[in-house]
Amino acid sequence: MPEPVAAGSGKGYNQGHEARVTQRVAVLVVDDEEEFCRWLSKDFERRGYACATALDSKAALGVLSAGRVDVMLLDIALRSESGLELLKKARRDHPGVQVIMLTGNGTVRTAIEAMKQGACDYLAKPVDLAELCQAVERAGGEARMRRENDLLRREIERRDRFQEFVGRHPSVEEVRRLARKAAAADSPVLVCGETGTGKELVARMIHAESPRRHGRFLAINCAALQESLLESELFGHEKGSFTDAGRFKPGLVELADDGTLFLDEIGSMSPATQAKILRLLDSGEYRRVGGVDDLRNSSRVVSATNQDLAAAISVGRFREDLLYRVNVVTIRVPPLRERLDDVPLLAEHFLDKFHALGTRGRKAMSPQAMEALMRYPWPGNVRELENVVERAVIMAEGPRIEPSLLCLPGASSCAAVPFETATLAEVEKAHVLAVLARAGGNRAKAASMLAISVRTLYNRLREYGLD
C-alpha cells in the first residue's frame, strides 16, 4: 500500500507502488489545512484508496504529473492560488482526472463556475464523510471508464473522425457530407432516424469538428425521464424548489454553455418543456426550476428523433414553431436494412472493438455466420448488430463465431449458454442483450419480455456501458 504523499511536498506515487494499486481509486487531496489533509488521507487509506495530499497548487501539479490520479478533492479557496485556477490547469493538462470542489463559504456563482470549468461535483465544508466517499466512488468510476475509453479510442483510432460512422454506402457518405457542413456552422441540427441507427454518433461527429469542440458535449434522452425530472436535468433547480431539492443544482443547459447540448428523442417532450426549449433557441434565455431570474446561454442544440414530427404536429403532440427552430439543418440516418452491404464492415468493427476491450480474445465470423448477418433485416439497426456480435463474442468458446451463436430471430438453432466457461454476469448480460435484439431495440418491449421495469433495464445497459 502506498504511503500518503507528504502534505505540500508535491511528491508522487513511486513506480513500484503504482504497479500494485492500479485497480484502486487514486485520490489527491489539495487543501491548505494540513490537519484536514492528514485526516482525510488516513480515512481514505483505511477504506482502501490510494491517497496523496498537497497544500498548494505547485505541489498538486507535481503530484498530477508524477503518477496516476483518478480523483482530486480541491479546496476552492487555497492561500497561494485560487482553486478555480488550479482546476483550469488540471483540466487542461490532466483531462482524465475527475475534480470534486470543496468549499467552506462558496456561493452559487462559484459553484456554477467550477462546474463550467469541468468539476464533476462540489461539496460544502464541513464535509459529510459518507457523502464525500460516495462522490469519490462515482468520480473514480467515471475516471476508470474514461481511461478504458481512451485505450479503446487509441486501439481503433481512425485518420478521419468522420470514418467512425462506419460504412461505404452512398447514404452513409451523404450523412458524413451533411455532418461536415453542419459542423462548420452554428445552427441547430435535427438528426432523424430509427432507433439504433447512430444518431448520437452523428451529433458527436458534428460537435467534434465544430468550433465548439473544446466545450462540453452533453446528451440527454428526453424519453427516459418524467417531465419534472427532465425539466430539472435540463434547466437545473434552486434549493428548496421541490421536495427533494436539498441543494442548488445546475442543469445541462448551463453546463453545456459554449459547447453542444444533444436532445435525444425530442419528440417525447411535453408541450410545457417544448415551450421552454423554444424560448432557449429563440433568445438564449431560460430559468431554473424554482428560479425567478432569466439566465442566458450560448450552447448549440443538436436534436434527434425517431418519430415523424410532422405527424406529431398534426395531432397536437409537437409544436410546429419548435420544429422550424430545431431543423435548420436536417440529417437523415439510414436504417441498416437499406445498407446491408455495410454489415460485414460493421461486424468487423465491433469484433475489433470487443477485442480491444479484452472481451475473451479476438474472434472471427465464419462465412456462414456472416451470410446469416447479411440476410437478417436488422429491425434494431446498428445497435442490434452490435449487441448480437457482443453476445456471440462472449459465448464463443473457440476463435470462430458460427451461425448458432448469433441467436437471430427466426434462426433454426441457438447455441446454449456455456455455463462452464461464462460467469454469471456474462450470462445475464448476454441474455439481456439477446432479448433486446429480439425486441428490435425497443427497450419497453424488452423490459416486458424480461419481466423487469424499463428503469431497471436502463440501469443494466448503463452498467454494460451501452446507455
C-alpha positions in Angstrom: 0.0 0.0 0.0 1.5 3.4 -1.0 2.4 5.8 1.7 0.4 9.1 1.7 2.4 11.8 0.0 3.7 14.3 2.5 1.5 17.3 2.7 2.8 20.1 0.5 5.7 18.0 -0.7 4.5 17.5 -4.3 5.9 14.0 -4.3 4.0 11.5 -6.4 3.5 7.7 -6.2 6.6 5.8 -6.9 6.5 3.2 -9.8 6.6 0.2 -7.5 3.6 1.2 -5.6 1.8 2.4 -8.7 2.0 -1.1 -10.2 0.3 -2.6 -7.2 -2.6 -0.1 -6.9 -3.8 0.2 -10.5 -7.2 -1.2 -9.5 -7.7 1.2 -6.6 -9.1 4.7 -6.8 -6.2 7.1 -6.5 -7.2 10.3 -4.7 -5.3 13.6 -4.4 -6.5 15.9 -1.6 -5.5 19.6 -2.2 -6.2 21.8 0.8 -4.0 24.3 2.7 -5.2 22.9 6.1 -2.7 20.3 6.9 -4.8 18.7 9.6 -7.7 18.3 7.2 -5.4 16.7 4.6 -4.0 14.3 7.2 -7.4 13.3 8.5 -8.8 12.6 5.0 -5.6 10.7 4.0 -5.8 8.3 6.9 -9.5 7.7 6.4 -9.2 7.1 2.6 -6.2 4.7 3.1 -8.3 2.8 5.7 -11.1 2.5 3.1 -8.7 1.1 0.5 -8.0 4.1 -1.6 -4.5 5.2 -2.7 -4.2 8.8 -1.3 -1.9 11.7 -1.7 -2.1 15.2 -0.3 -0.8 18.7 -1.3 -1.0 22.0 0.5 -0.7 24.3 -2.5 -1.1 24.5 -6.3 2.5 23.8 -7.1 2.6 20.7 -5.0 -0.6 19.5 -6.5 0.6 19.9 -10.1 3.7 17.9 -9.1 1.6 15.0 -7.9 -0.6 15.1 -11.0 2.5 15.0 -13.2 4.3 12.3 -11.2 1.7 9.5 -11.4 -1.9 8.4 -11.9 -4.6 10.4 -10.1 -8.2 9.4 -10.6 -10.0 12.0 -8.3 -8.7 15.3 -7.0 -10.5 16.9 -4.0 -9.8 20.6 -4.3 -10.4 23.4 -1.9 -11.8 26.3 -3.8 -10.0 28.9 -1.5 -6.3 28.0 -1.4 -4.0 30.6 0.0 -1.4 30.5 -2.8 -3.8 30.4 -5.7 -7.5 30.2 -6.3 -8.8 26.6 -6.5 -10.6 27.6 -9.8 -7.2 28.5 -11.3 -5.8 25.1 -10.3 -8.9 23.5 -11.7 -8.4 25.1 -15.1 -4.8 23.9 -15.2 -5.7 20.4 -14.2 -8.5 20.1 -16.8 -6.1 21.5 -19.4 -3.1 19.2 -18.7 -4.8 16.2 -17.0 -8.3 15.9 -18.5 -8.8 12.4 -17.2 -8.7 13.5 -13.6 -12.1 14.0 -12.0 -12.3 17.1 -9.8 -14.6 17.5 -6.7 -14.6 21.0 -5.3 -14.7 21.6 -1.6 -15.9 25.0 -0.3 -16.3 26.5 3.2 -18.0 29.7 2.1 -18.9 29.0 -1.5 -21.7 30.7 -3.4 -24.0 29.6 -6.2 -21.8 31.7 -8.6 -18.6 29.9 -7.6 -20.3 26.5 -7.8 -21.5 27.3 -11.3 -18.1 28.5 -12.4 -16.5 25.3 -11.0 -18.9 23.1 -12.9 -18.4 25.1 -16.1 -14.6 24.7 -15.7 -15.1 20.9 -15.6 -15.6 20.0 -11.9 -17.7 16.9 -11.6 -19.2 17.8 -8.2 -18.9 20.2 -5.3 -19.4 19.7 -1.6 -19.6 22.2 1.3 -17.4 22.1 4.4 -17.6 20.7 6.9 -17.8 17.6 4.7 -20.1 14.7 5.5 -17.6 11.8 5.2 -20.2 9.3 3.8 -21.4 11.8 1.2 -17.8 12.5 0.3 -16.9 8.8 -0.2 -19.9 8.3 -2.4 -18.9 11.3 -4.5 -15.3 9.8 -4.8 -16.6 6.4 -5.8 -18.8 7.9 -8.5 -15.9 10.1 -9.8 -13.5 7.2 -9.6 -15.8 5.0 -11.7 -16.0 7.8 -14.2 -12.2 8.1 -14.3 -11.8 4.4 -14.9 -14.4 4.4 -17.6 -12.6 7.3 -19.3 -9.3 5.5 -19.2 -10.8 2.4 -20.8 -12.5 4.6 -23.4 -9.2 6.3 -24.2 -7.5 2.9 -24.6 -10.3 1.8 -26.9 -10.1 5.0 -29.0 -6.3 4.6 -29.4 -6.8 1.0 -30.4 -9.4 1.7 -33.1 -8.4 5.3 -33.9 -9.1 6.4 -37.5 -7.4 9.1 -39.5 -10.7 10.8 -40.2 -13.1 11.1 -37.3 -16.0 11.0 -39.7 -15.0 7.5 -40.6 -16.1 6.4 -37.2 -19.5 6.3 -38.7 -18.7 3.0 -40.3 -19.9 2.3 -43.9 -19.3 2.8 -47.6 -22.9 3.0 -48.8 -23.7 6.3 -50.6 -26.3 7.1 -47.9 -23.5 7.0 -45.3 -21.3 9.2 -47.4 -24.2 11.7 -47.5 -24.5 11.7 -43.7 -20.8 12.5 -43.5 -21.1 15.3 -46.0 -24.0 16.9 -44.3 -22.4 16.5 -40.9 -19.2 18.3 -42.1 -21.4 21.1 -43.5 -23.3 21.4 -40.2 -20.2 21.3 -38.1 -18.8 24.4 -39.8 -22.0 26.4 -39.0 -23.5 27.0 -35.6 -27.2 26.4 -36.4 -29.5 23.9 -34.7 -29.4 20.5 -36.3 -32.1 17.8 -36.3 -30.9 14.2 -36.8 -33.7 11.8 -37.9 -33.6 8.1 -38.0 -34.9 4.9 -36.4 -33.8 3.7 -33.0 -30.3 2.3 -33.1 -29.1 3.9 -36.3 -26.4 6.0 -34.7 -28.0 9.4 -34.3 -25.9 10.3 -31.2 -22.7 9.3 -33.0 -23.7 11.8 -35.8 -24.2 14.5 -33.1 -20.8 13.8 -31.6 -19.2 14.0 -35.0 -20.7 17.4 -35.5 -19.5 18.6 -32.1 -16.0 17.2 -32.6 -15.5 19.0 -35.8 -17.2 22.3 -34.8 -15.6 25.4 -33.3 -17.2 24.3 -30.0 -15.2 21.1 -29.8 -13.3 22.3 -26.8 -16.5 22.8 -24.9 -18.7 20.1 -23.4 -20.9 17.7 -25.3 -23.8 16.8 -23.0 -26.6 14.4 -24.0 -29.9 13.6 -22.5 -32.6 11.2 -23.6 -35.9 13.0 -23.3 -37.9 9.8 -23.4 -36.2 8.3 -20.4 -37.3 10.8 -17.8 -40.6 12.1 -16.4 -41.4 15.7 -17.3 -40.5 17.1 -13.9 -37.1 15.3 -13.8 -36.4 16.2 -17.4 -37.0 19.9 -16.7 -34.7 19.8 -13.7 -32.0 17.9 -15.6 -32.2 20.4 -18.5 -32.5 23.7 -16.6 -31.3 22.9 -13.1 -33.2 23.9 -9.9 -32.9 26.2 -6.9 -32.6 24.8 -3.4 -36.0 24.0 -2.0 -37.8 24.4 -5.3 -39.4 20.9 -4.7 -39.4 18.2 -2.1 -36.1 16.5 -2.9 -34.2 19.7 -3.9 -31.9 19.8 -0.9 -29.3 21.9 -2.7 -28.9 24.0 -5.8 -28.2 22.1 -9.0 -27.0 23.5 -12.4 -28.7 22.0 -15.4 -27.3 20.6 -18.6 -28.1 23.7 -20.5 -26.0 25.7 -18.0 -23.1 23.2 -18.1 -23.1 23.0 -21.9 -22.6 26.7 -22.3 -20.1 27.3 -25.2 -20.5 23.6 -26.0 -23.1 21.3 -27.5 -26.4 20.1 -25.9 -27.8 16.9 -27.5 -31.5 16.4 -27.1 -32.3 12.8 -28.0 -35.9 11.8 -28.7 -37.0 15.4 -28.7 -40.4 14.3 -29.9 -41.1 12.8 -26.4 -41.0 16.2 -24.7 -44.2 17.5 -23.1 -45.7 20.8 -24.5 -44.5 22.7 -21.5 -40.9 21.6 -21.9 -41.1 22.2 -25.6 -42.1 25.9 -24.9 -39.0 26.3 -22.7 -36.7 24.8 -25.3 -38.2 27.1 -28.0 -37.5 30.1 -25.8 -33.9 28.9 -25.3 -33.4 28.6 -29.0 -35.1 31.9 -29.8 -33.5 34.1 -27.2 -30.9 32.1 -25.4 -32.8 32.6 -22.2 -34.2 30.2 -19.6 -34.9 29.8 -15.9 -34.0 27.2 -13.4 -36.9 25.3 -11.7 -38.0 27.4 -8.8 -36.0 30.4 -10.0 -37.1 33.9 -10.9 -34.0 35.2 -12.7 -33.6 34.9 -16.5 -30.3 33.3 -17.4 -28.6 33.4 -20.8 -26.9 30.5 -22.6 -24.9 30.2 -25.8 -24.8 26.4 -26.2 -25.6 24.8 -29.6 -28.6 22.5 -29.7 -28.5 19.3 -31.7 -31.7 17.3 -31.6 -32.6 13.8 -32.6 -35.9 11.9 -33.2 -37.2 8.5 -34.4 -40.7 9.9 -34.8 -42.5 11.6 -37.7 -42.6 15.1 -36.1 -44.9 16.4 -38.9 -47.4 13.7 -37.9 -47.0 14.7 -34.3 -47.7 18.3 -35.1 -51.0 17.3 -36.9 -52.3 15.6 -33.7 -51.0 18.4 -31.4 -48.2 16.5 -29.7 -45.4 18.7 -31.1 -45.1 22.4 -31.7 -44.8 23.5 -35.3 -42.7 26.6 -34.4 -40.3 24.4 -32.4 -39.8 22.1 -35.4 -38.9 25.2 -37.6 -36.2 26.1 -35.0 -34.6 22.7 -34.4 -34.4 21.6 -38.1 -32.4 24.4 -39.6 -30.2 21.5 -40.9 -31.8 18.1 -41.1 -29.7 14.9 -41.4 -31.4 11.5 -42.1 -29.5 8.5 -40.8 -30.5 5.4 -42.9 -31.7 2.2 -41.3 -29.3 -0.7 -41.6 -31.6 -2.7 -43.8 -31.1 0.0 -46.5 -27.3 -0.6 -46.5 -26.8 -4.3 -45.9 -23.6 -4.2 -47.8 -22.1 -2.4 -44.8 -22.9 -5.3 -42.4 -19.5 -7.0 -42.8 -17.7 -3.8 -42.2 -19.7 -3.1 -39.1 -19.3 -6.6 -37.8 -15.6 -6.5 -38.2 -15.6 -3.1 -36.5 -17.4 -4.5 -33.5 -15.1 -7.5 -33.3 -12.1 -5.2 -33.2 -13.9 -3.1 -30.5 -14.6 -6.0 -28.2 -11.1 -7.4 -28.7 -9.7 -4.0 -27.7 -11.8 -4.1 -24.6 -10.4 -7.5 -23.7 -13.6 -9.5 -24.2 -12.4 -13.1 -24.4 -9.8 -12.5 -27.2 -10.2 -11.8 -31.0 -12.9 -13.7 -32.7 -13.7 -14.1 -36.4 -17.0 -14.6 -38.2 -17.3 -17.8 -40.2 -18.5 -17.3 -43.8 -21.8 -18.9 -42.8 -22.3 -16.6 -39.8 -21.5 -13.6 -42.0 -24.0 -14.7 -44.6 -26.7 -15.0 -41.8 -25.9 -11.5 -40.7 -26.3 -10.3 -44.3 -29.7 -12.0 -44.7 -31.2 -10.6 -41.4 -33.3 -7.3 -41.8 -32.0 -5.7 -38.6 -35.1 -4.0 -37.1 -32.9 -2.8 -34.2 -30.3 -1.4 -36.7 -26.7 -1.0 -35.9 -27.3 -1.2 -32.1 -28.9 -4.6 -32.6 -25.9 -5.8 -34.7 -23.5 -4.6 -32.0 -25.5 -6.5 -29.3 -25.6 -9.7 -31.4 -21.8 -9.5 -32.1 -21.0 -8.9 -28.5 -23.1 -11.8 -27.3 -21.5 -14.1 -29.8 -18.0 -13.0 -28.7 -18.9 -13.7 -25.1 -20.4 -17.1 -25.8 -17.9 -18.3 -28.4 -15.5 -21.0 -26.9 -13.2 -21.0 -29.9 -11.8 -18.4 -32.3 -14.7 -18.6 -34.8 -18.3 -17.5 -34.5 -20.7 -19.9 -36.1 -24.4 -19.0 -37.0 -25.7 -20.9 -34.0 -24.1 -18.3 -31.7 -25.8 -15.4 -33.3 -29.3 -16.2 -31.9 -31.0 -14.2 -34.6 -34.8 -14.3 -34.5 -36.0 -17.0 -36.9 -32.7 -18.9 -36.8 -33.1 -22.6 -36.7 -30.9 -23.0 -33.7 -29.2 -21.0 -31.0 -26.2 -22.3 -29.0 -26.8 -23.0 -25.4 -25.0 -20.8 -22.9 -21.7 -22.5 -22.0 -22.1 -22.2 -18.2 -18.8 -23.9 -17.6 -16.8 -21.0 -19.3 -19.0 -18.0 -18.7 -19.5 -16.0 -15.5 -23.0 -15.4 -14.1 -22.6 -11.7 -15.1 -21.7 -12.7 -18.7 -24.7 -15.0 -18.9 -27.0 -12.3 -17.6 -25.6 -9.6 -19.9 -25.8 -11.9 -23.0 -29.4 -12.8 -22.2 -30.4 -9.1 -21.7 -28.8 -8.1 -25.0 -30.3 -11.1 -26.8 -33.8 -10.2 -25.6 -33.2 -6.5 -26.5 -32.1 -7.6 -30.0 -35.3 -9.8 -30.4 -37.3 -6.7 -29.3 -35.8 -4.8 -32.2 -34.1 -2.4 -29.8 -37.4 -1.4 -28.2 -36.5 -1.0 -24.5 -40.0 -1.0 -23.2 -40.8 -4.2 -25.1 -37.5 -5.8 -24.0 -38.2 -4.9 -20.3 -41.7 -6.5 -20.6 -40.1 -9.7 -22.1 -37.6 -9.7 -19.2 -40.3 -9.1 -16.6 -38.4 -6.0 -15.3 -39.1 -2.3 -15.3 -37.8 -0.1 -18.0 -35.8 1.8 -15.4 -34.1 -1.5 -14.3 -33.3 -2.2 -18.0 -31.7 1.3 -18.4 -29.6 0.7 -15.3 -28.4 -2.7 -16.7 -27.5 -1.1 -20.0 -25.7 1.7 -18.2 -23.7 -1.0 -16.3 -22.8 -2.6 -19.6 -21.6 0.8 -21.0 -24.4 0.8 -23.5 -26.6 3.6 -22.1 
